[in-house]
Amino acid sequence: MHTIHLLSDLLINQIAAGEVVQRPASVVKELLDNAIDAGSKNIKIIIKNSGKQLIQVIDDGIGMDEIDARMCFEKHATSKIAHTDDLSKIQTMGFRGEAMASIAAVAQVEMETRLHEATTGVFIAIEGSKIKKQEAIATSPGTKISVKNLFYNVPARRNFLKSNPVEFKHILEEVQHAALARTEIGWKLYHNDIEIYNLSTEKLSHRMVHLFGESYKKQLIPCKETTNIVAIQGYIGKPEQAKKTRGEQFLFVNQRFVKSSFLNHAIKYAYDRLLPADSFPFYAIYLTIDPQLIDINVHPTKTEIKFQDEKALYAILQAAIKKSLATHHVVDSLDFEQDTNFSLLRFSNPIQVESASTHSTKERNYTQFKVDGSTTSLTSPKDWQSLFPDHKAETETSSLSQNIGTVHYEEGAGKSIQLYTSYIIVQVQSGALLIDQQAAHERVLYDKFIDHFQNKNGASQQLLMPEYLSVNSVDYMVLLDNKAILRSLGFIIDPFGESTIIIHGCPAELKQHSAKQLLEGVIEQLKWNNNKQKLEISECFIRALAKKASIPHGIKLNGIEIDALLAQLFSSTNTMYTPDGRKICAKLSKDNFASLLK
């Protein structure tokens, strides 16, 4: 019996959809590409239930006649290329002829379209790659496509979609990319009948401010360079405005948003010695290059690209960025010794300490601790065992013993040592423990915030003067959609005009922090969280908050501060690993030390 057979058209299109249509944002991107290629001057996007229920794109482009309207749903049917040579000079956004066929295979699609010179248009309803209805209708010039119930016939794919705020965040990003690439087009975006964007045609700098907020007026540095290989223009951000996570780096090639780690490295390296460690600058750079010198036919999503002469392009781009920084008097003498993102960070749960710290203020003041809400005082680092009155009796059942074996502290050897202002080593009966101070504090904070969320007992510290946080539309929607989660953790926020949040309170444990910087950092961590497993949005917020508020490497701690951190760690739910699986501590046996000297 023969086992090899041809696949059905529906199955072929559903397989193709696995590459082209990964989530609602993928549909938005493909429909916007088609609307742009149709020469539209105005594009409206209507979203319901984060694209799971409805994605509608309305344009005033050239439209289609009856035959083209039917043909656009066929696989590998396109008006944008005809010969092999066309692949080397593509200037349209789409060209593969896969998008509409793939979308129609996994959704219920309706299309209304009309040529400008025609008196009537055509309506087509297609479901599961099968035409359900086609008729002549009266409609406006251009095209309106409605994609309903995405993945209705592929429930396994629908189950893999993230929460509504996460999916809508991805849609917002695709609209941002398109709006930045095409400032000559007017854009409107509605989500659940709420207007998110209403952008008229405008110059690039105005478009950026309208997308990202008024605060960007002060940080934009123009960048422009023209050579016989490439023309470069756009804006870069000032080094002091750099953020701790990626996300506001936009690179366009011939008005197409692309991802290129090679060119991103060129831009980042141009900021060498100007940025704090592990920080990323804002930039929106536009490259105009001969289509024959690039290959965009690399990936179905068309966001990856290959260049014929990458080394030359790398050097030119880097030189252009350095020139812009120098022209605007940004030099490498900037002092980032005081890292504003961490300048106000403190441990949670302070313990009242009677003896004064002998360390200088430059070494940071983390002497205020509290354990389990008690007011127990420590007069000497030698007394840290008093935090565990029944420690020896409970060792066998503690989380520490479950992970790294029974730990007994030597009499008179309870002192711990900080190494490289990043790690803590403490002696135990069978050897020593090496602990990552940042990972340890992250675990402590995570446990605390999990408890607050589950029991809804997160205390909030009212701010004497409310703080105002201006954010872009993506951040704004994420914050408001998750206002209840933030409240359970201690943040009290309200909308204050367009793209501005007013902060009335922050978690009581973090009252020494800058509420504005802390919340902004949490959003950065949340937006670009690369969790491999599917997590609830509340879990993502809690992990992001714990990571942002944890004490970073490079911070000097005194003995009392170290003891308090270890006390909280050893009473945590998991002494060995952070919430995202990074190792907190390692046990070094006596034999390990002895072997080093043989």
C-alpha positions in Angstrom: 0.0 0.0 0.0 1.3 3.4 -0.9 1.9 5.7 2.0 2.9 9.0 0.3 0.1 11.2 -0.8 -0.6 14.9 -1.6 -1.8 17.1 1.1 -5.1 18.9 0.8 -5.1 22.7 0.1 -6.6 23.4 3.5 -3.8 21.5 5.3 -1.2 23.1 3.1 -2.5 26.5 4.0 -2.7 25.7 7.7 0.9 24.5 7.7 1.9 27.7 6.0 -0.1 29.6 8.5 2.1 28.1 11.2 5.0 30.2 9.9 3.1 33.3 8.7 0.3 33.6 11.3 1.7 33.0 14.8 -0.6 35.3 16.8 -3.1 38.1 16.2 -0.2 40.6 15.7 1.0 38.5 12.7 -2.4 39.0 11.0 -2.2 42.8 11.7 1.3 43.0 10.2 0.3 41.2 7.0 -2.9 43.2 6.5 -1.0 46.5 7.1 1.7 45.5 4.6 -1.0 44.9 2.0 -2.7 48.3 2.8 0.6 50.1 2.4 1.3 48.4 -0.9 -2.1 49.5 -2.1 -1.0 53.1 -1.9 -3.3 54.0 1.0 -3.2 57.5 2.5 -5.3 56.6 5.6 -5.5 53.2 7.4 -7.8 52.4 10.3 -7.3 49.3 12.5 -10.1 48.0 14.7 -9.3 45.4 17.3 -11.6 43.5 19.6 -10.5 41.1 22.4 -6.9 41.7 21.5 -7.4 40.4 18.0 -8.8 37.0 19.1 -12.4 38.1 18.2 -11.8 40.6 15.5 -9.1 42.2 13.5 -10.3 44.7 10.9 -8.2 46.9 8.6 -9.8 49.5 6.5 -7.8 51.4 3.8 -8.4 53.9 1.0 -6.0 52.2 -1.4 -6.5 51.2 -5.0 -8.9 48.4 -4.2 -9.5 45.3 -6.3 -11.9 44.0 -8.9 -13.9 40.8 -8.7 -11.1 38.6 -10.1 -8.3 40.0 -8.0 -10.4 39.8 -4.9 -10.9 36.1 -5.5 -7.3 35.4 -6.5 -5.8 37.1 -3.5 -6.9 34.1 -1.3 -5.1 31.6 -3.5 -1.8 30.3 -2.3 1.3 32.0 -3.8 -0.9 34.5 -5.7 0.5 38.0 -5.9 0.6 41.1 -8.0 4.0 42.2 -6.7 6.4 39.9 -8.5 6.2 37.9 -11.7 9.8 36.8 -12.6 12.9 35.5 -10.8 14.6 38.8 -11.4 12.0 40.6 -9.4 13.3 39.0 -6.2 16.4 41.1 -6.5 14.6 44.4 -6.6 11.7 44.1 -4.3 10.4 47.4 -3.0 6.9 46.4 -1.8 6.2 45.2 1.7 4.6 41.9 0.7 5.5 39.7 -2.2 5.2 36.0 -1.3 1.5 35.6 -1.8 1.1 33.5 1.4 -0.6 35.9 3.8 -4.3 35.9 2.7 -4.3 32.2 2.0 -2.8 31.4 5.4 -5.1 33.8 7.3 -8.2 32.4 5.5 -7.2 28.8 6.5 -7.3 29.6 10.3 -10.0 32.3 10.6 -13.3 33.5 9.3 -12.5 36.3 6.8 -14.7 38.8 5.1 -13.5 41.3 2.5 -15.1 44.3 0.9 -13.2 46.0 -1.8 -13.8 48.5 -4.7 -11.7 50.1 -7.3 -11.9 54.0 -7.3 -13.3 54.1 -10.8 -15.8 51.3 -10.3 -19.4 51.9 -9.3 -19.8 48.8 -7.2 -17.5 46.6 -5.2 -17.3 43.0 -4.2 -17.9 41.1 -1.0 -16.3 37.8 -0.2 -16.7 35.6 2.9 -14.3 32.8 3.3 -13.9 30.2 6.0 -11.4 27.4 6.3 -10.1 28.2 2.8 -13.6 27.7 1.4 -15.6 30.5 -0.3 -18.9 30.8 1.6 -20.3 33.9 -0.2 -19.5 36.3 -3.0 -21.6 39.1 -4.2 -21.6 42.7 -5.6 -22.1 45.4 -3.0 -22.0 49.2 -2.6 -18.9 50.1 -0.6 -16.3 52.8 -0.3 -13.2 52.8 -2.5 -10.4 50.8 -1.1 -10.4 47.6 0.9 -11.9 46.5 4.3 -10.8 43.1 5.6 -12.3 41.6 8.7 -10.6 38.6 10.4 -12.9 37.0 12.9 -12.3 34.2 15.5 -8.6 33.6 14.8 -7.7 29.9 15.1 -11.3 28.9 15.5 -10.6 25.6 13.6 -7.2 25.0 15.2 -7.9 25.0 19.0 -4.5 23.8 19.9 -3.0 27.0 18.3 -5.6 29.2 20.1 -4.7 27.7 23.4 -1.1 28.8 22.9 -2.0 32.5 22.7 -1.0 34.6 25.7 -3.3 36.8 27.8 -5.1 39.7 26.2 -2.7 42.4 27.5 0.3 40.5 26.1 -1.3 39.9 22.7 -2.5 43.5 22.4 1.0 44.7 23.3 2.3 42.8 20.3 -0.4 44.4 18.1 0.6 47.8 19.3 4.2 47.1 18.4 3.3 46.2 14.9 1.2 49.3 14.5 4.1 51.4 15.9 6.5 49.8 13.3 4.2 50.7 10.5 3.4 54.2 11.7 7.2 54.9 12.1 8.0 53.6 8.7 5.2 55.5 7.0 4.8 59.0 8.3 3.0 60.1 5.1 0.1 57.8 6.1 -2.6 58.7 8.6 -3.2 56.0 11.2 -6.1 55.2 13.5 -6.2 52.3 16.0 -9.2 51.3 18.1 -9.3 48.5 20.7 -12.6 47.5 22.2 -14.1 50.8 20.9 -11.4 52.9 22.6 -9.3 55.1 20.5 -5.6 54.3 21.0 -4.0 56.2 18.1 -5.2 59.0 15.8 -2.1 60.0 13.8 -2.3 62.4 10.9 0.5 62.7 8.3 3.4 64.5 10.0 7.2 64.6 10.1 9.1 61.9 11.8 10.0 63.8 15.0 6.4 64.6 15.6 5.4 61.0 14.9 7.9 59.8 17.5 6.6 62.2 20.2 3.0 61.2 19.5 3.9 57.5 19.7 6.2 57.5 22.7 5.3 60.6 24.7 6.3 64.2 25.3 9.4 63.2 27.2 11.1 62.2 24.0 11.3 65.8 22.8 14.3 66.2 25.1 16.3 63.1 24.1 16.2 62.9 20.3 19.4 63.5 18.5 19.2 63.7 14.7 21.4 61.4 12.7 22.1 61.8 9.0 24.7 60.5 6.6 24.8 59.8 2.8 27.3 57.6 1.0 27.4 55.8 -2.4 26.3 52.6 -0.5 23.6 53.7 1.8 21.7 56.8 3.0 21.2 57.0 6.7 18.7 59.2 8.6 16.7 59.1 11.8 17.1 59.9 15.5 19.1 58.4 18.3 18.6 58.9 22.1 20.9 60.6 24.5 23.0 58.2 26.5 21.6 59.3 29.9 18.1 58.2 28.6 19.2 54.6 28.0 17.2 51.9 29.6 18.1 48.6 31.2 16.2 46.5 28.7 15.8 46.4 25.0 12.6 47.4 23.3 13.0 50.9 21.8 15.4 50.1 19.1 13.9 50.6 15.6 15.8 49.8 12.4 14.2 50.3 9.0 15.6 49.3 5.6 13.8 50.9 2.6 10.9 51.7 5.0 10.7 48.1 6.2 11.1 47.3 9.9 13.9 44.7 10.2 15.7 42.8 12.9 19.5 42.7 12.6 21.7 41.8 15.5 24.7 42.8 13.3 23.6 46.4 12.8 22.2 46.7 16.3 25.7 45.9 17.5 27.2 48.6 15.3 24.9 51.2 16.9 25.4 49.9 20.4 29.2 49.9 20.0 29.1 53.5 18.7 27.9 54.4 22.2 31.0 52.7 23.7 31.9 54.2 27.1 28.9 56.5 27.0 26.3 54.0 28.4 25.9 52.4 31.8 26.6 48.7 31.9 23.8 46.6 30.3 21.9 49.6 29.1 20.3 50.1 25.6 19.8 53.5 23.9 16.7 54.5 22.0 17.1 54.8 18.2 15.0 54.9 15.1 17.3 54.6 12.1 16.3 54.5 8.5 18.6 53.0 5.8 17.9 53.6 2.2 19.9 51.1 0.0 19.8 49.7 -3.5 17.3 46.7 -3.4 19.8 44.7 -5.4 22.3 44.9 -2.5 20.0 43.2 0.0 17.9 40.0 0.3 14.7 40.2 2.2 13.5 36.8 1.1 15.0 35.1 4.1 12.0 34.4 6.4 8.2 34.3 5.9 7.7 37.2 8.3 10.1 39.3 6.2 11.7 40.9 9.2 15.1 39.3 8.7 17.4 40.6 6.0 20.8 39.9 4.4 23.2 42.5 3.1 25.7 42.1 0.3 28.4 44.0 2.1 27.7 43.9 5.8 31.2 45.0 6.9 31.0 48.3 4.9 27.5 49.0 6.2 28.5 48.2 9.7 31.4 50.8 9.6 29.3 53.5 7.9 26.4 53.1 10.4 28.8 53.2 13.4 30.6 56.2 12.1 27.3 58.1 11.5 26.1 57.4 15.1 29.5 58.5 16.5 29.4 61.7 14.4 25.9 62.6 15.7 26.9 62.1 19.3 30.0 64.2 18.8 28.2 66.9 16.9 25.8 67.3 19.8 28.6 67.4 22.4 28.0 64.0 23.9 31.5 62.7 24.9 32.7 59.8 26.8 33.4 61.8 30.0 29.8 61.4 31.2 29.7 60.1 34.8 27.5 57.1 35.2 29.0 56.2 38.6 25.6 57.1 40.1 23.3 54.6 38.4 19.9 56.3 38.6 18.0 53.1 38.1 19.4 51.7 41.4 20.3 54.9 43.3 17.3 54.5 45.6 17.0 50.7 45.8 16.9 49.2 49.3 16.3 45.8 50.9 12.7 45.0 51.8 11.8 44.2 55.5 14.3 46.4 57.3 15.6 45.4 60.7 16.2 48.2 63.2 19.9 48.2 64.0 21.1 49.9 67.2 24.8 50.1 66.2 25.7 52.6 63.6 27.3 51.5 60.3 30.9 52.3 60.0 30.8 52.3 56.2 30.8 55.5 54.1 27.8 56.7 52.4 29.4 55.8 49.0 29.2 52.2 50.0 25.4 52.5 50.1 23.2 52.3 53.2 21.4 48.9 53.4 21.5 48.7 57.2 17.7 48.9 57.6 16.1 45.5 57.7 13.1 43.8 59.3 12.5 40.1 59.5 8.8 38.9 59.3 7.6 42.2 60.6 9.5 41.9 63.9 11.6 44.6 65.6 14.4 42.2 66.7 17.6 44.1 66.9 21.1 42.9 66.2 24.0 44.5 68.0 26.7 42.5 66.2 27.1 40.4 63.1 28.1 37.5 65.4 24.5 37.3 66.6 23.0 36.3 63.2 22.3 32.8 64.5 19.7 34.4 66.9 17.5 34.8 63.8 17.1 31.0 63.9 16.4 30.1 67.5 15.4 26.6 66.5 17.6 26.4 63.4 19.5 23.2 64.4 16.3 21.4 65.2 14.6 22.5 62.0 17.5 21.9 59.7 16.3 18.6 58.4 12.9 20.0 57.3 14.1 23.4 56.1 14.1 24.3 52.4 17.9 24.7 52.6 18.4 21.1 53.8 16.1 19.8 51.1 18.2 21.5 48.5 21.8 21.4 49.7 21.9 19.1 52.7 22.0 19.8 56.4 23.8 23.0 57.3 25.4 23.5 60.7 27.2 26.7 61.5 30.5 26.5 63.3 30.5 28.1 66.8 32.2 31.5 66.5 32.4 31.1 62.7 29.1 32.7 61.7 30.8 35.6 59.8 30.2 35.8 56.1 32.4 37.5 53.5 31.4 39.5 50.4 33.5 38.8 47.3 33.8 41.2 44.4 30.8 43.1 45.8 28.6 40.5 44.1 28.9 37.2 46.0 28.7 36.1 49.6 30.6 33.1 51.1 29.7 31.7 54.5 31.3 28.8 56.4 29.2 25.8 57.3 30.2 22.6 59.1 30.9 20.6 56.0 32.5 23.4 53.9 31.1 26.7 52.6 28.2 28.2 50.7 28.8 30.6 47.8 25.7 32.8 47.3 24.8 35.3 44.5 23.6 38.3 46.4 21.3 39.6 43.7 19.7 36.3 43.0 19.2 35.7 46.8 17.4 39.1 47.2 15.3 38.4 44.1 14.1 35.2 45.7 13.3 36.9 49.0 11.3 39.6 47.2 9.5 37.2 45.0 8.2 35.2 47.9 7.0 38.3 49.6 5.2 39.6 46.6 3.6 36.2 45.9 2.2 36.2 49.4 0.9 39.7 48.9 -0.8 38.8 45.6 -2.3 35.5 46.8 -3.6 37.0 50.1 -4.3 40.4 48.7 -2.5 41.9 51.6 0.1 44.1 49.9 0.5 47.3 51.9 0.9 50.5 50.0 2.9 53.6 51.1 1.1 56.7 50.1 3.4 59.2 48.4 3.6 62.6 49.9 3.8 64.1 46.4 2.3 61.9 43.6 4.6 61.0 40.8 3.8 61.3 37.1 5.0 58.7 34.6 4.8 59.5 30.9 4.9 56.3 28.8 4.2 55.2 25.3 0.9 53.7 24.3 2.1 50.1 24.8 3.2 50.7 28.4 0.1 52.7 29.1 -2.2 49.9 28.1 -0.2 47.3 29.9 -0.3 49.3 33.1 -4.1 50.1 33.0 -5.1 46.6 32.0 -3.2 45.2 35.0 -4.1 47.9 37.5 -5.7 45.3 39.9 -2.6 43.2 39.9 -0.4 46.3 40.7 -2.8 47.3 43.4 -2.4 43.9 45.1 1.3 44.4 45.1 1.0 47.9 46.6 1.1 50.2 43.6 -1.8 52.7 43.4 -2.1 54.2 39.9 -4.6 56.1 37.8 -4.7 57.4 34.3 -3.8 61.1 33.9 -4.5 62.3 30.4 -3.1 60.6 27.3 -0.2 58.2 27.9 0.4 59.5 31.4 0.1 57.6 34.7 -0.2 59.2 38.1 1.3 57.2 41.0 -0.3 57.7 44.4 1.5 54.9 46.2 4.1 52.1 46.0 4.7 48.9 48.0 5.5 49.7 51.6 8.5 47.4 51.5 10.0 49.5 48.7 9.2 52.9 50.1 12.8 53.9 49.8 12.6 53.4 46.1 11.7 55.9 43.4 8.2 54.8 42.6 8.4 56.2 39.1 11.7 54.5 38.3 10.7 51.3 39.9 7.4 51.1 38.0 9.1 52.0 34.7 11.7 49.3 35.3 9.0 46.7 36.0 7.3 47.5 32.7 10.6 47.2 30.9 11.2 43.8 32.5 7.7 42.7 31.8 7.6 43.8 28.1 10.7 42.0 27.1 10.4 38.9 29.4 11.7 36.0 27.4 10.1 33.3 29.5 10.0 30.0 27.6 7.0 28.7 29.5 3.5 30.2 29.4 3.0 32.3 32.6 0.1 34.2 34.0 0.3 37.9 33.7 0.4 38.2 37.5 3.3 35.9 37.7 5.2 38.0 35.1 4.5 41.2 37.1 5.7 39.6 40.3 8.9 38.2 38.7 9.6 41.5 37.0 9.1 43.5 40.3 11.4 41.1 42.2 14.1 41.3 39.6 13.9 45.1 39.3 14.0 45.8 43.0 16.7 43.3 43.9 20.1 44.5 44.9 22.4 44.4 41.8 26.0 43.2 41.6 28.6 45.8 42.5 26.9 47.0 45.7 29.0 46.9 48.9 27.3 45.3 51.9 28.4 45.3 55.5 28.2 42.4 57.8 24.8 43.2 59.3 23.3 43.7 55.9 24.7 40.3 54.7 23.4 38.5 57.8 19.9 39.9 57.3 19.8 38.9 53.7 20.9 35.4 54.5 18.3 35.1 57.3 15.6 36.0 54.8 17.0 33.7 52.2 17.2 30.6 54.5 13.6 31.0 55.5 12.4 31.3 51.8 10.5 28.7 49.9 13.4 27.8 47.6 17.0 28.6 48.7 18.6 27.2 45.6 16.9 28.9 42.6 15.4 32.2 41.5 11.8 32.2 40.1 13.2 31.9 36.6 15.5 29.0 37.4 18.9 30.7 38.0 21.0 29.2 40.7 21.3 31.2 43.9 24.0 29.3 45.8 26.4 26.4 45.5 27.9 24.2 48.3 31.6 23.8 48.4 32.8 20.9 50.5 36.0 20.6 52.5 37.3 18.2 49.9 36.8 20.8 47.2 39.1 23.2 49.1 41.6 20.5 49.9 41.8 19.4 46.2 42.7 23.0 45.2 45.9 22.7 47.2 47.1 19.4 45.9 
